[in-house]
Amino acid sequence: MLLSLAGRNFFTFREFYVEFSSGMNAITGESGAGKTIFLKALWTAVGFPPPWAGEESGNIEANFSVEDSILKRIGELAIEIEDGNQLLVSVNFTGQRTIYRLNGRMVPRQMIQILFKDLIEIHSQHSSVALLDSNRHYQILDHALQGEKSLEEYREFYDRYSSIKRELDSLVMDPSQIEREKDFLVFEINEIEQAELKPDEDGLLETRYRKYKNGKFLVQTFRELMDRLKDGDESVYNSLNDILSLVTKVESFGYSRWLSHVQLALEELEGLYNLVGEESDGLEMDEEEFRAIEARISLIQGLKRKYGRTVSDILQSCEEFKSKLKSLQELQKLEEKLRKEESIYLQKLREVGRVLDGVREKRAIEMARDIRVHLEDLKMKGAELEFRLFQEEEPKYYGTSRVSIMVKTNPGMEFMEIGRVASGGELSRCLLALESTLKDQLDIRTIVFDEVDSGVGQRLGQVVAEKLLEISSKVQSIVITHLPQIASRAERHFAVRKEQSELDTISTIEELSGEKRERELVEMSGLRGEEWKGRN
């Protein structure tokens, strides 16, 4: 609940500090005194930007007492809770900038809105309050359905259904594009595999090609080399044999070691001669073989231009294509699986949704009956407020049907959505009847009623006061009113005053008690003190 609200330099308020009770709090004052401005200060504290256009800086501070569930959410934001279960919202503003702090830590304004949207509800004519928000009407019915099997099943199925939808969306698959990509990958893989490439094959082929292309020159050179080594009359081989004969003649004179050197030279020469002969024999080829090598090299060069600089790169690309093809195939299998699951859960949602609609309709009839009683108490006999279900094309997070609060304020009129009620007084009483019915079910801890007594006379004011008192027994209420019957029933009574001069207007707010309160109530009633006391 709201423990206190303080401010400085907020429109016509120079400074104010108000402590609220946990029950009913009344705020009174003449028209134009600043009651609406005070309400705007509270709006600002719960995350709505202040309608501020001046250059002078100011601030608003609101102290709230909250439950453990809210404290847990605050803890997840790494914000320290120092004083039990209290939260302090601070708003500092100028004409250019507004800064929000929660327990001293700077936070985005939207975070404050989110945290407090389910804690405080402000009923101001045609303002954006929860009960006028059609997107939240289903919650009102569901408060009374906690533990209902169909509601829990629907939430469980919808969570899974939503998860499947998100997973499908993340796949971002165009089936025709996937098929085209698969076909292209298969073509690339087949093109590479049909080439039957071997690692380093390109280097060996290039060597053979160069040899064959220069074969005539090499053969002639090899033949001349073989002549010089051994085959010719003046070959190195013949010369070494002559040297061997001469060394043999002097061997017995102590030069036997020379013989081994000459013999080794002959062996080396013989080895070189054989190598040259083998290379020369290897160059013998036919034209068909040469053309085959040329074609093979051309094939590999074509693959290199498309898939990599080397044969190893081409083979690596092939493996990558296979991996990608496998991923696409698995992706299609996953999509097929998810589509089947989506269909299954869609059917489950429709089935459970029908059951949930039936449960909600039953509860809606019960609530409409209770609301009708409150409307009659509020002198709106013939008026009706009911919950209607409108079938959705696709299941939503709240169900397969949209829940909307519909109102008929007079007999013979058509039902309309509650947010379209034109009369401020009628709307206020409809909301009051609804709150009176829901008082035991609301999660809201603080309700603010602005002009709830609009268009309400003295006699009906007593009924409105009783309704507000009933609501205040369950939740904290802050009521801006011009009726003494309502103000007199409040635990705490605050009055807004206005002081005007030629240069300035200043608003103040103070708590009234004792004679001051009695005097305020008498002035509001328009009666004499004795008459007021006699009637109350």
HUPENOR-V580318 format. One line per field, one symbol per residue. ss: DSSP state (a for helix, b for strand, c for the rest). psi: psi as a letter, one per 20 degrees, with the letter a starting at -180 (. if undefined). burial: b if it has 16 or more other ideal C-beta (glycine too) atoms within 10 Angstrom, else e. A space follows every 50 residues. Layout:
# HUPENOR-V580318
ss->???
psi->???
burial->???
This chain:
# HUPENOR-V580318
ss->cbbbbbbbbbccbbbbbbbccccbbbbbccccccaaaaaaaaaaaccccc cccccccbbbbbbbbccaaaaaaaaacccccccccbbbbbbbbccccbbb bbccbbbcaaaaaaaacccbbbbccccccaaacaaaaaaaaaaaacccaa aaaaaaaaaaaaaaaaaaaaacccaaaaaaaaaaaaaaaaaaaacccccc aaaaaaaaaaaaacaaaaaaaaaaaaaaaaaccccaaaaaaaaaaaaaac aaaccaaaaaaaaaaaaaaaaaaaaaaaaaaaccccaaaaaaaaaaaaaa aaaaaaacccaaaaaaaaaaaaaaaaaaaaaaaaaaaaaaaaaaaaaaaa aaaaaaaaaaaaaaaaaaaaaaaaaaaccccccbbbbbbbbbbbbbccbb bbbbbbbbcccccccbbaaacccaaaaaaaaaaaaaaacccccccbbbbb cccccccaaaaaaaaaaaaaaacccbbbbbcccaaaaccccbbbbbbbbb ccccbbbbbbbbcaaaaaaaaaaaacccaaaaaaac
psi->rogqpqrplocipgqqpppqricppqprqqpjhjghgghhhggghjjppp mpiripqaqppppqprrhhhhghghijkppohndkqpoppopqahhqppq qolippqqhhhggghihjhpponpokrmrgiiohijhhhggihjjpipgh gggggghhggghggghgghhhlpoghgggghgghgggggggghhilqqpj hhggghghghgghkggggggghghhhghghhrhkrhggghhghggghhhj gikjkhhhghgggghgggggggggghgghghiiorrhggghggghggggh hghghhirhrhhgghghghhggghggghghghggggghgggggghggggg ghhgghgggghghhgghhgghhghhhhkklpiqqprpqpppqhqprhiai qppppqqohqqiqqqrqhijphpggggghghggghhhjhiiphpipppoo khjpjpagghhhggggghhghiihqpqopoqjphhghhiqhqpqppqppq ahirppqrpqpqrchggggghghhhjrqghgghhi.
burial->bbbebbbbbbbbbeebebebebbbbbbbbeeebbbbbbbbbbbbbbbbeb ebeeeeebbbbbbbbbeeebbeebeeeebeeeeeeebbbbbbbeeeeeeb bbbeeebebeebeebbebbbbbbbbeeebbbbeeebbbbbbbeebeebeb bebbbebbebbeebeeebeeeeeeeeebeeeeeebeebbebbeebebeee ebeebeebeeebeebeebeeebeebbeebbeeeebbeeebeeeeeebeee eeeeeeebeeebeeebeebeeebeebbeebeeeeeeeeeeeebeebbeeb eebeeebbeebeebbebbeebbeebeebeeebeebeebeebbeebbebbe ebbebbbebbbebbeebbeebbebbebbebeebbbbbbbeeeeebeebbb bbbbbbbbbeeeeeeeebbebeebbbbbbbbbbbbbbbbebbebbbbbbb bbbbebeeebbbbbbebbbebbebbbbbbbbbbbbbbbbbebbbbbebee eeeeeebbbeebeeeebeebbbebbebeeeebeeee
